[in-house]
Amino acid sequence: MGDFTCQLGYNSKVVCNIRTTYAGSATWVTESAYVWGSAGVPHNGGIVARPGDSGGPVITINDQDSRQLNGMVVNAWGCEGVGNDRVCRYEVGWIEVGDIFERFGLRLAD
């Protein structure tokens, strides 16, 4: 909680300064399915996502040469507008990468 992340969505491209507010403890319903993961809000206002960003990576920039994959964008709240002008300003949610690996029985090679 409190960490800053970026999401690299297809339509938003790179959106940073997303402050994590729920680390692994966020839950919501999307198309009648319960989803759990993490969520974050824009640190200084602005847009956190746009339609079409789902599936994009959520990362932490550790330093100039290091990125950490946190998860995958699955939802956003506080959306307004229509078509290509639709933006989401309130919160973005993602599934944690560890949960994705566990669900599909994946692991990183040693």
C-alpha positions in Angstrom: 0.0 0.0 0.0 1.2 3.5 -0.8 3.6 2.3 -3.5 3.5 4.1 -6.9 2.9 2.1 -10.0 2.4 2.7 -13.8 0.0 1.0 -16.1 0.8 0.5 -19.7 -2.6 0.2 -21.4 -3.2 0.0 -25.1 -5.2 3.2 -25.3 -3.6 5.2 -22.4 -0.1 4.1 -23.3 1.9 5.0 -20.1 0.1 6.3 -17.0 2.3 6.7 -13.8 1.8 8.1 -10.4 -0.9 5.6 -9.5 -0.8 5.2 -5.7 -1.7 1.7 -4.5 -4.6 1.9 -2.1 -5.5 -1.8 -1.9 -2.6 -4.3 -2.1 -4.1 -7.7 -2.8 -7.2 -7.0 -0.8 -9.5 -5.3 -3.4 -12.6 -7.2 -4.6 -15.1 -6.3 -7.2 -17.7 -7.8 -9.6 -17.1 -7.6 -13.4 -19.7 -9.2 -15.7 -21.1 -11.4 -12.8 -17.6 -12.7 -11.8 -15.9 -11.9 -8.5 -12.4 -10.5 -9.1 -9.7 -10.0 -6.4 -6.5 -8.0 -6.7 -5.1 -4.6 -6.0 -6.2 -1.1 -6.9 -4.8 2.4 -7.1 -5.9 6.0 -7.5 -4.2 8.9 -9.3 -1.8 10.6 -6.9 -2.4 14.1 -8.1 -5.7 13.6 -10.1 -5.9 12.9 -13.7 -6.7 9.8 -15.7 -5.8 6.3 -14.5 -7.2 4.3 -17.5 -9.2 4.3 -20.7 -11.4 1.5 -22.3 -9.1 -0.9 -24.0 -6.4 -0.8 -21.3 -7.5 -4.1 -19.8 -4.8 -6.8 -20.1 -2.0 -4.2 -20.0 0.8 -4.6 -17.4 0.9 -2.7 -14.1 4.6 -2.1 -13.2 6.8 -0.4 -10.6 9.8 1.5 -11.8 12.5 0.5 -9.2 15.3 2.6 -10.8 16.5 3.7 -14.1 17.3 0.2 -15.3 14.7 -1.9 -13.4 11.0 -2.6 -13.7 8.9 -4.9 -11.6 5.7 -6.5 -13.0 2.9 -6.2 -10.5 -0.1 -7.5 -12.4 -2.6 -6.9 -15.3 -5.2 -4.2 -15.6 -8.8 -5.6 -15.3 -11.1 -2.8 -14.3 -11.4 1.0 -13.8 -13.9 3.2 -12.0 -15.1 6.7 -12.3 -15.4 6.6 -16.1 -17.1 9.3 -18.2 -17.4 10.2 -21.8 -18.1 8.1 -24.9 -16.0 6.3 -27.5 -12.4 7.3 -27.8 -13.0 10.2 -25.4 -14.0 7.9 -22.5 -11.6 8.3 -19.5 -11.5 6.8 -16.0 -10.4 9.1 -13.2 -11.2 7.5 -10.0 -9.5 4.1 -9.6 -7.9 1.3 -11.6 -7.8 -2.4 -10.5 -5.4 -5.2 -11.4 -4.9 -8.9 -10.8 -1.6 -9.5 -9.0 1.0 -11.3 -11.1 1.5 -14.0 -8.4 -2.2 -14.9 -8.6 -2.0 -15.1 -12.4 1.0 -17.5 -12.2 -0.8 -19.6 -9.5 -4.1 -19.8 -11.4 -2.3 -21.1 -14.6 0.3 -23.2 -12.7 3.2 -21.1 -14.0 6.6 -20.4 -12.5 9.8 -18.6 -13.5 12.6 -20.9 -14.5 15.5 -21.2 -12.1 
